[in-house]
Amino acid sequence: MEEALPKSLNPRNRDEAKIQEEIQGALRGIIDPGTGLDVVRMGLVKDTQLEREDTGYKAILTFRPSSPVCPMAFKLAWDMKQAAQAVHDIKTVEIKVEGYNRAAELEAILKEGEEQ
């Protein structure tokens, strides 16, 4: 059975579908060291959206760590952001964090340096 990365919106065209697949593939490369499983298989990425920008797309990922006090949440979220940014046509990445005690702090760290 093929795993699917949850999507809040159906892609509007083939390009967006391809980008969604590439993001999913990139995220599968992020392994939780505690379980040895990737973040997609673990179900830690609850949603992914694409928003068109002037020169590409913004990817918005919803990350829900396996525990409200997950010791690997900062590392996994950072790795998710880097992996999604490496996908062709992705210009910016936003990670929304849910179900984590330090969600606001983690989101703030992930946004550092993005202000232009």
N, C-alpha and C positions, 0 to 999 in steps of 0.2 A: 504494500500500500504506500503510495506516495504521500509524503507529508506536505502540507500547504501552510505557508505563512499567512496568518489572518490579514485580510484587507478590509478596510472600512468602506472603500469605494471600488467598484470595478474599474479597471483601467479604461481610459477613454479611447485608446488606440493601441496598435501593436507596439509602438515604441514604449509606452508606459508599461505594458505587460512584460516586455523584455527587461525593462529596468527593474520591475518588481522581482522577476526571476533572478536577476543578477544580485540584487540586494539579499535575497534569500540565500543564494549560494555563498555570498561573502559572509553572512552571519553564521552559516554552518561551519565556518572555519574557526569560530570562537568556542573554545572548549572550557567548560567549567571544571577547574582542577579537582574539585571535591567529588564529582560524579563521573568525570571522563566523558560526559555527553556534551553535545553542542547546544547552544542557547535556543535554537529552533526546536530541536527534539525535546528539550526540557520544557518548552512552552513558555519561556521567559519573555518572548517578544509577542505581546498581545495584539498589536495592531501596527500596520504601516500604511502611510499615506504619501502621496506625491502631490506637490503643489507646483504649478508651472511658475518659473521665474523668468526674467529677461533672457538669460543665457543658458538656461537649463532647468533643473528641478531642485526643489527642497524636499528632502525626505524627512518625514516625521514618524518616529518610532515610539511606541509605548512599551516600556520595559517594566516588568513586574518581577523583582527578585524572588527567589524561592522562599525567602524568610524576611520578615520585617527588620531583622538585624543581620542580614546576610553579610558576612565579612568580605566577600568578593564583589559586592555590588559596584563599587567605584571602578574597579579594574574591568569588570565585564561591560559596564556602560561605556567606559572610555574606548575599549576595544570595539564595541558595536559602532560607536560613532566613527572611528577611524576606518572600519571596514566599509561602512555605507558611503563615506566620503570618497573612497577609492573607486566606486562604481562610476563608469562613464556617464556623463550628463548630470551627475549629482553635484550641485554647487554648494549647498548647505545641508546640514543635518541637525535636527532638533530631537532630543531624547526627552520624552515625558516619563516620569518615574511614578509608579503607583505602588501602594502597599509596602512602603519602606519607611522606616522611622526618620531617616535623614534625607528624604526625597528632595526637599527644597534646597538643601545644601549641595546635594549631588547635581541637581539641575543647574544651579548657579555656577558650579565648577565647570560643567560641560559647556556653558555659554561664554566663559571667560575668553577674551580675545576676539570675540565675534563682532563686537561693535565696530562700525566703520567710521 
